[in-house]
Amino acid sequence: MDVGIIINPVAGRQHSRIVSPRTQLANEVLDAEGIDGKVKLTDGRGSAYAIAEEMIRSGAQTVVAWGGDGTINEVAKATVDAGMTLGVVPSGSGNGFARGLGLQAQPRLALKTALTGPTRLIDAGEIDSRLFVNLAGVGFDAHLADVFNHLRVRGRWSYFTSGIRALLTYRAANYTVSFERQQFTINALLVAIANGPEYGLGAIIAPMARFDDGALDVISVAPRNLASLLLQSRRLFSGTVHCLPGVRFISGTAVEISADQPMRFHVDGEVYEGSEHLLVRVRPSCLSVRVPSARVKMNSKNRSDG
């Protein structure tokens, strides 16, 4: 087996009618490309990682994650651990990682890229020893991820209404951020740690983040009232959130976030309970991922121009 394809049957908004077509399409494209591969479905949190490990032991050089950011995270961890290549077919409700990398939304095109596209080396991050490929965060960031993970119906409207309800009861906290011999304490609604620029659905929390710059961007957002948040939310979608008052950006290779109580945090949307001190670090150029040819050419041009 040269390639493994792992499909999350519950990724996205309406999953019950699309599992069989996804499996069929995966096998069709494998046959069309003449690739020896196997297709398997996940059955819960953690299973994508276990399946990816099994596929790599069976000889897979590329493992494709067909799902949302959580599925991608699990498969990416297995490929990083083994030094293999990640392919992505985005089918989550946000698809922040895929959008940030410029991957195709159309499944057949994305699958062809995931199987045959050129590889690009990108960074990953770790928080409390847990790998993330796109975003991690504490505070409201993690609280909202937990809320979203329990939604029965996903999509823009569900995210918006549940987000408003969560904002009405959530309280900001004090965090101490230490990096490169500097330290500051802030009262923040959230502290996000970005490898890529966006949460998903076009919400850009870290417009200056780059997947291959060898650093992570840390973004803290001071608390504000609901009316201000609603008014300023358009900044997320225009890529200008960094222009708002009370929003602070730093960039570095290692950061420590501390609080006076244990912190809940998320990695690529999956939520975990942490301690009062969270260590964050970048893992530069550790992840090989297949991308469209145009993206490789574009990034090479950008680096030579810079």
C-alpha positions in Angstrom: 0.0 0.0 0.0 1.4 3.4 -1.1 -1.4 5.6 0.1 -4.0 5.6 2.9 -7.2 7.6 2.8 -8.9 8.3 6.1 -12.5 9.6 5.9 -14.3 11.2 8.9 -17.9 10.2 8.3 -19.2 12.9 10.7 -17.2 15.9 9.4 -19.2 18.8 8.0 -22.8 19.7 8.3 -24.8 16.9 6.7 -22.9 13.6 6.9 -25.5 10.8 6.8 -25.9 10.8 3.0 -22.4 11.4 1.9 -20.2 8.6 3.4 -20.8 6.1 0.6 -20.2 8.7 -2.2 -16.9 9.8 -0.5 -15.7 6.2 -0.2 -16.6 5.5 -3.8 -14.9 8.7 -5.0 -11.8 7.9 -3.1 -11.5 4.5 -4.7 -12.3 5.9 -8.1 -9.5 8.4 -7.9 -7.0 5.8 -6.6 -7.9 3.6 -9.6 -7.7 6.5 -12.1 -4.2 7.4 -10.8 -3.0 3.8 -10.7 -2.2 4.1 -7.0 -2.2 1.2 -4.5 -4.2 2.6 -1.6 -6.7 1.7 1.1 -9.7 3.7 2.4 -10.9 3.6 6.0 -13.5 5.5 8.1 -12.9 6.9 11.5 -15.1 6.0 14.4 -14.4 8.6 17.1 -11.9 10.9 18.6 -8.4 9.4 18.3 -9.2 6.8 15.7 -7.8 8.8 12.8 -4.4 8.8 14.5 -4.5 5.1 15.2 -5.6 4.3 11.6 -2.9 6.5 10.2 -0.3 4.7 12.3 -1.6 1.4 11.0 -1.5 2.5 7.4 2.1 3.8 7.8 3.2 0.5 9.3 1.6 -1.2 6.2 3.8 0.9 3.9 1.8 4.1 3.2 4.1 7.0 2.2 1.2 9.5 2.1 -1.8 9.5 4.4 -4.8 11.6 3.4 -7.1 13.2 5.9 -10.6 13.7 4.5 -12.4 15.7 7.2 -12.1 18.8 9.3 -9.3 20.4 11.3 -9.6 17.8 14.1 -9.2 14.9 11.7 -6.3 16.6 9.9 -4.6 17.2 13.3 -4.6 13.5 14.2 -3.4 12.3 10.8 -0.7 15.1 10.7 0.6 14.0 14.1 1.1 10.4 12.8 2.8 11.6 9.6 5.1 14.0 11.5 6.0 11.2 13.9 6.9 8.9 11.0 8.3 11.4 8.6 5.6 10.7 6.0 3.5 13.0 3.9 0.0 14.4 4.6 -2.7 14.9 2.1 -5.9 16.8 2.8 -9.4 16.7 1.5 -11.3 19.4 3.5 -14.8 18.6 4.5 -15.2 20.2 7.9 -17.5 23.1 8.7 -14.7 25.7 8.8 -11.6 24.2 7.1 -9.2 26.9 8.4 -6.1 24.8 7.7 -7.0 24.0 4.1 -8.1 27.5 3.3 -4.9 28.9 4.7 -2.9 26.6 2.4 -5.0 27.3 -0.6 -6.3 23.7 -1.0 -9.2 23.1 -3.3 -12.7 22.8 -1.8 -14.0 20.5 -4.6 -13.5 17.0 -3.4 -12.2 15.4 -6.6 -9.7 18.1 -7.2 -8.6 18.2 -3.6 -8.2 14.4 -3.6 -6.1 14.4 -6.8 -3.8 17.1 -5.1 -3.7 15.0 -1.9 -2.5 12.0 -3.9 -0.2 13.5 -6.6 0.4 17.2 -5.7 3.9 18.5 -4.9 5.0 18.5 -1.3 5.6 21.6 0.8 7.4 21.6 4.1 5.5 23.6 6.8 5.8 24.3 10.5 3.7 22.9 13.2 3.3 24.0 16.8 3.0 22.4 20.2 1.1 23.5 23.3 1.5 21.4 26.4 3.2 18.8 24.2 0.2 18.5 21.9 0.8 19.2 18.2 -1.3 21.6 16.2 -1.0 22.5 12.5 -3.2 25.5 12.3 -4.4 27.2 15.6 -4.3 26.7 19.3 -5.7 28.9 22.0 -6.8 29.5 25.6 -9.7 31.5 27.1 -12.8 32.2 25.0 -11.0 30.6 22.0 -11.0 27.2 23.8 -14.4 27.7 25.4 -16.0 28.4 22.1 -14.3 25.4 20.5 -15.9 23.2 23.2 -19.3 24.7 22.5 -18.9 24.1 18.8 -17.9 20.5 19.3 -21.2 19.8 21.0 -23.4 21.4 18.3 -25.8 19.0 16.6 -26.0 21.3 13.5 -22.9 23.2 12.2 -22.5 26.1 9.9 -22.3 29.9 9.9 -25.7 30.5 11.5 -25.2 27.8 14.2 -21.7 29.2 15.0 -23.0 32.8 15.2 -25.9 32.1 17.5 -24.0 29.8 19.8 -21.1 32.2 19.9 -23.4 35.1 21.0 -24.9 32.9 23.8 -21.4 32.0 25.0 -20.2 35.6 25.0 -23.1 36.6 27.2 -21.8 34.5 30.1 -18.0 34.3 29.5 -15.6 36.3 31.7 -12.1 37.4 30.6 -9.1 36.2 32.7 -5.6 37.4 33.5 -2.7 35.8 31.6 1.0 36.3 31.8 2.8 35.8 28.5 6.6 35.2 28.6 8.8 35.1 25.5 12.4 35.9 24.5 13.2 37.3 28.0 10.2 39.5 27.9 7.0 39.2 30.0 3.7 41.0 30.2 0.4 40.4 32.0 -2.9 41.0 30.3 -6.6 40.8 31.0 -7.8 39.0 27.9 -10.9 37.5 26.3 -8.6 35.0 24.5 -5.0 34.2 23.6 -4.7 32.5 20.3 -1.5 30.9 19.0 -1.4 30.8 15.2 0.6 28.7 12.7 -1.9 29.6 10.0 -3.9 32.7 9.5 -7.6 31.7 10.0 -10.1 29.8 12.1 -12.1 28.9 9.0 -15.1 30.3 7.1 -12.9 33.3 6.3 -12.4 34.4 9.9 -8.7 35.6 9.9 -7.4 35.9 13.4 -3.7 36.1 12.4 -3.3 37.9 9.1 0.5 37.9 9.3 0.9 34.2 10.1 2.8 32.1 7.7 3.0 28.3 7.7 6.7 28.2 6.9 8.2 31.1 8.6 9.7 29.2 11.6 7.6 31.1 14.1 4.2 31.2 15.8 2.0 34.3 16.1 0.4 35.0 19.5 -2.7 37.2 19.5 -4.4 38.5 22.7 -7.7 40.2 22.6 -8.8 42.5 25.4 -12.3 42.1 26.7 -15.0 44.4 25.2 -18.8 44.5 25.4 -21.0 42.5 23.1 -22.0 45.5 21.0 -18.3 46.3 20.3 -17.5 42.7 19.5 -20.4 42.5 17.0 -19.4 45.8 15.4 -15.7 44.9 15.2 -16.2 41.3 14.1 -16.1 42.4 10.4 -12.3 43.0 11.0 -11.9 39.2 11.3 -13.2 38.8 7.8 -11.3 41.7 6.3 -7.9 40.5 7.7 -7.5 43.7 9.8 -8.1 42.5 13.3 -4.6 43.6 14.2 -5.7 47.2 13.7 -8.2 47.1 16.6 -7.4 48.7 20.0 -6.7 46.1 22.7 -5.4 43.5 20.2 -1.8 42.6 20.7 0.4 40.6 18.4 3.8 39.0 19.1 5.8 36.4 17.1 8.3 33.9 18.4 9.6 30.4 18.5 8.7 29.7 22.1 6.1 31.2 24.5 4.9 30.4 28.0 1.3 31.3 29.0 0.5 31.3 32.7 -2.6 31.9 34.8 -3.6 31.6 38.4 -5.8 28.6 37.7 -5.6 25.6 35.3 -6.3 26.6 31.7 -8.5 24.8 29.2 -6.9 25.0 25.7 -7.6 23.7 22.2 -5.5 22.4 19.4 -7.1 22.7 16.0 -10.5 22.8 17.7 -10.1 19.8 20.0 -10.2 20.8 23.7 -8.0 19.7 26.5 -7.5 20.5 30.2 -4.1 22.0 31.0 -2.3 23.3 34.1 -1.5 26.9 35.2 1.5 27.0 32.9 1.4 26.1 29.2 4.5 25.9 27.1 4.2 26.7 23.4 6.9 26.1 20.8 7.2 25.9 17.0 8.4 22.8 15.3 9.9 24.3 12.1 9.6 22.5 8.7 8.4 19.2 10.4 5.3 18.5 8.3 5.3 17.5 4.6 1.9 18.3 3.0 0.7 18.0 -0.6 -0.5 21.2 -2.1 -1.6 22.4 -5.6 1.3 23.1 -8.0 0.3 26.8 -8.2 0.8 27.2 -4.5 4.3 25.8 -4.5 5.3 28.2 -7.4 3.7 31.1 -5.6 5.5 30.5 -2.4 8.8 30.0 -4.2 8.3 33.3 -5.9 7.4 35.1 -2.7 10.5 33.8 -0.9 12.7 34.9 -3.8 11.0 38.4 -3.9 11.5 38.8 -0.2 
